[in-house]
Amino acid sequence: MSGSPPVVGVTTYVEPASYGVWTQVAAAFVPAGYVRQLEASGAVAMLLPPRRDPDPAVVEALLSRLDALVVAGGADVDPARYGASPHPRTQGPQPDRDSFELALVRRATELDLPLLGVCRGMQVMAVAAGGTLSQHVPDLTGTSAHAPAPGHYGQTQVTSTHGSRVARVIGGAAAVRCSHHQSVATAPGYVGTAYSADGVLEAMEAPSARFRLGVQWHPEASDDTCVFAALVTAAAHAPSRR
């Protein structure tokens, strides 16, 4: 199997969707940018629909078939998962996604499986590690620049920490696309390695891991494959492949 392309699992949404003659049908999906970026980086993407009560045996079976995991963006993590009451602007909970993704991240961390969290995915990583979230970024910054309008990305400049993994991936600074009203407040075991000018944490990583990186922005909405390519490279050079 060493010559085969890495298989990268990507978590998905379950949301009402419209396609063809069908409208408001519950569908499991993820924006195609994730798949395109992974394919362009030399990987095969495997979409992972959420399970409300993930059996540890199922989680183990899934991860045993993967060379890396991407936890995609999406709705807010339920504040109850980190011992907080909901902010008035926090979205309603999605128990299936929360349960499944937290279980995947915790076991992937134990296995040291290459892991990338995107936006919500970074927040899931923090909560899985016992951390907490800031539920409404405008309360911290006084602006809605990180999520200017529903269905529209903002753009922010992020500055990375010299010598960090994310600096090796994006360079010292980069303009990125973002759409988030929450952010990571604490994340035990992770180091903050990129920030926006207003002080919002934009990337975190686990220095001792093979590849464990969370980014608050949306690299799948960019033409630059550098973030996904770095994950795929780590997956391809794992000490033991499937």
N, C-alpha and C positions, 0 to 999 in steps of 0.2 A: 504493500500500500504506500510505500514511501514516495513513489513517483506520481501518485495521484494528487489532484488538487485538494487543498484543505476544505473541509466541510465546516461551514460556520452557521450556527443556529441564530435566528433572529426572532425575538418575541414579537407578537402581533397584537393588534387591537381586535376587539369584538364590538362593532358599532353598527347602527342602522346604515345601510348603503343602498344606492340605486344603480342598476345596470340593466341594459336592454329594456324589456317591458316591466321589469321588477323594480318596485320602489319600497324604501323603508324595510328592507330585508336585513336581518342580523347577519353580518358577514365578518369573517376573520381575515384581516388584511394588514398590510404595512405599506407605507409609501414606497413606490418602486425605486426611488433613489437608493435605498439601502441595498437592494438586490443588484442594481446596476453598478454601484460603487464596489461591492464585493466581487462581482464578476470581472470588472475591469482590473481588479487587483489580483486576479488569478484564483479566486475561491469559488466554491459552489455554495449557494445560500439555501438553507433549510428553514422554512417558516414554522414557528412553534406557536400554535394557538393556546390560549390560557386554559388552565384547569382549576376549578374552584377549590378542590381539596386535593392538592398534588400528593400522591402516594410517593414516599421516598424511593420505592423500587422503580417507579416510573421516571422520576427525576434522574436516578442513577442510570437507567437504561438509555434515556435521551442523551445525557452528557457523555456516556461511553461511546456514542456514535459521532461526537463532534470533536473538532480540533480547536474550536474557539466559539465564543458566545457574544452576541450583541444584544443588549437590552435597549429596546427602542424607546423613543419619546412617546408622549401621550398625556393622559389625564393625571391629576394630582394624586399622590399617594395618600391614603387615608391617614389623617393625623393620629388616630387611635393606635396606629402601628408604631408610633414613637412617643406615645403617652401624652399627646396634646389634644386640646379641644379645637374644633375647626374654626378658622378665620371666616368672617362673613363672605369673603371672596373665594374660599376654597371650594373646589368642585366636589360633587357627590362621589362617594367611594365606588370603586370597582373591585369588589372582593376577589373575583377570579384572577384578575391581573396581579393584584397585590400578592395574593397567596402564592401563585405560581412563580412569579419573578423573584420574590424574596427567597423561595426555596431553591430556585435555580442558582441565584447568586451565591447563597451561602454554601451550597455544595461545590459550585465551580471554584469558589475561593479555597475550600479545603483541598480540592484537587489541583490547585494552581493552574487551572485551565485559562488560557488567554481570554481576557474579558474586556469588553468595551461598553460603557454606558453612555447613552446619548440623551441629554436633557433630562426627562423623567428617569431614564436609565441610570444616570449619575446619582440622582436622588434615591433611587431604589438601592443602589450600592451603599450609600451612606446609612440608610435606615437598616439594611441587612447587617451592617457592622455595629449597630447600636447607636447610631447618630441621630441627629434631629435636623429639621428643615425650618427655614424662614418662610412662612406661608404666603407673604405678599411683598415682593421686592419693592414696589413703590413706597411702602412704609419705611423702607431703609434708605432709598435713594431720592424720594420726592418726585420721581418721574416714571413714566410708563415706557421708557425707551427700549427696555428689553422685550416688551410685548406691545408694540404700538397700536395694533388693532387686530381683531379676530381675523384669521385667515391671511395675515400679512407678517412677514419677517421684519424684524428690526436688524440693524447692523451695528456691531460694537467692535471696538479695537481691544484685543486682549494682549497682555504682556506676560510672557512666560518667565519662569525662574531659570537662570543660567544653569546648565548641566542637567536639567530635568529631562525625563523622557519626552514630555510634551514639547519642550524646546527643541529637541532633536527632530521632532515630527513637523512642527509648524514654523520653527525659527524663533527668534527673539520676540517677535510681535506679528500679529496678523489681524486683518479685518474679517470678521465672521458673521454669519447670519444667525439670529437668535429669535426665540419666541417662548418666553417663560416668565411667569409671574411669581415663581417660587425659586428658592435656591438652597444650597446646602449650608447649614449653620455649623454642625459638628459632624465629624466622620472618623471615629477611632480607627487607627491603623493606616489612615491615608494622610498624605501631605498635600496641601494646596500648592499648585504649581503654575497657575495662570489666573490673572485677575483683570477685570475691566477697570477703566479709569475711575469709576465711581465706587470701587472697592468690592464689587460682587465677585465671589469665587466662580471662576469659569472652567477650571480643570483641577482634578485631583488624581493622585496616583499612589500605588503601593510600591515603595522603592524596592522591597525585597522580592516582589513577585516577578514571574517571567514577563507578564504583560497584564496589568490591571489598571485601566485608565478610564476616568469619567470626564466627559466634556459637557458643559452646559449649553453649548451651541449646537447647531444642526449641520454637521458635515455632509450628511446625505443630500442636502439641498444645494450643495456647491459642486462646481466642476472639478475641484481639486480633490484627488483621491487619497491624499497623504495620510489621513487618519486611518482610513480603512486599510490602506496598503500596509501600514505599520502593524496592524492587528494580524493581517494575513501572513506577513513575514514571520511574526512570532509563532503563529500556528504551524507554518510550514517547517520551522526549525525546532519544533518541540522534541524533547529527548526521546519520547516514544509516541508514535502515531498509532491510530486505530489498527 
